[in-house]
């Protein structure tokens, strides 16, 4: 299914939350909606799902306008940040709840629940209570509860924010794999740029209720349209001169004893395979990254003098 948003706007009282958003998703595509807390990401998700009324603009799913349809008639299902599971129901009861509300018979409902539980690796846990399973398993229950409804659209509201880092990485891979296997068009809200780049076909960066840039992860990271996008996508250096501003990521700083730039190391961090360091050149502090194998002794210790060059061919010209 395709999704098209045209001029979506919404305000809480007099405070605008979403400002004229236009966005299109292709069939089977997963788009990450990336931005800081309070920028309107979740509000936009709820508008698409039909959980907020009174928004301006138009919403189309598969070229069919659903702007005024109630939530239950849109087949756009949300997976919430806090999972919103029923503690008094079993795992199977939670997963099958939506089907029960739709009037599906017990036999068919149980079969559908069994099938989706196997797909999300919850087989054998149907009788367990929610409080007795792990956070990762609870996330799978929330995902299964959405998938069992066979939605046209999946809407993820920061679904992994309550998990530890190792589990987040594992779960985002599982979510992506299932989404691709089933071909469900999905919008995935996150404030984590690494998560967005890892999971999405395209990223839409949002700020103050507006979309700043839409593109594939590499395009948005390497060719940001403005300083906000550049900084939100990760560490960066700005070089201004001749009427243009270059955005240079940390790995474009190359340690070189014959380099044309010289400075003093302010700080460095050993990150396993990488060393990230800050070097002051005059009044400007640059951030660099290099392979830990390419450094030696205390070359990047605070106070050390180093020479380096900027690989300008790998920098991008910022639009504004």
Secondary structure as GFF3:
##gff-version 3
##sequence-region A 1 320
A	DSSP	beta_strand	3	12	.	.	.	ID=ss1
A	DSSP	beta_strand	15	25	.	.	.	ID=ss2
A	DSSP	beta_strand	30	34	.	.	.	ID=ss3
A	DSSP	alpha_helix	41	49	.	.	.	ID=ss4
A	DSSP	beta_strand	56	61	.	.	.	ID=ss5
A	DSSP	beta_strand	64	65	.	.	.	ID=ss6
A	DSSP	three_ten_helix	71	73	.	.	.	ID=ss7
A	DSSP	beta_strand	76	79	.	.	.	ID=ss8
A	DSSP	alpha_helix	91	101	.	.	.	ID=ss9
A	DSSP	alpha_helix	106	119	.	.	.	ID=ss10
A	DSSP	three_ten_helix	130	132	.	.	.	ID=ss11
A	DSSP	alpha_helix	135	147	.	.	.	ID=ss12
A	DSSP	beta_strand	153	157	.	.	.	ID=ss13
A	DSSP	alpha_helix	165	182	.	.	.	ID=ss14
A	DSSP	beta_strand	185	190	.	.	.	ID=ss15
A	DSSP	alpha_helix	193	199	.	.	.	ID=ss16
A	DSSP	beta_strand	202	207	.	.	.	ID=ss17
A	DSSP	beta_strand	210	215	.	.	.	ID=ss18
A	DSSP	alpha_helix	217	222	.	.	.	ID=ss19
A	DSSP	alpha_helix	227	232	.	.	.	ID=ss20
A	DSSP	beta_strand	237	241	.	.	.	ID=ss21
A	DSSP	beta_strand	244	248	.	.	.	ID=ss22
A	DSSP	three_ten_helix	250	252	.	.	.	ID=ss23
A	DSSP	beta_strand	253	255	.	.	.	ID=ss24
A	DSSP	beta_strand	261	270	.	.	.	ID=ss25
A	DSSP	beta_strand	274	281	.	.	.	ID=ss26
A	DSSP	beta_strand	284	291	.	.	.	ID=ss27
A	DSSP	three_ten_helix	292	294	.	.	.	ID=ss28
A	DSSP	beta_strand	305	310	.	.	.	ID=ss29
A	DSSP	three_ten_helix	312	314	.	.	.	ID=ss30
A	DSSP	beta_strand	316	317	.	.	.	ID=ss31
###
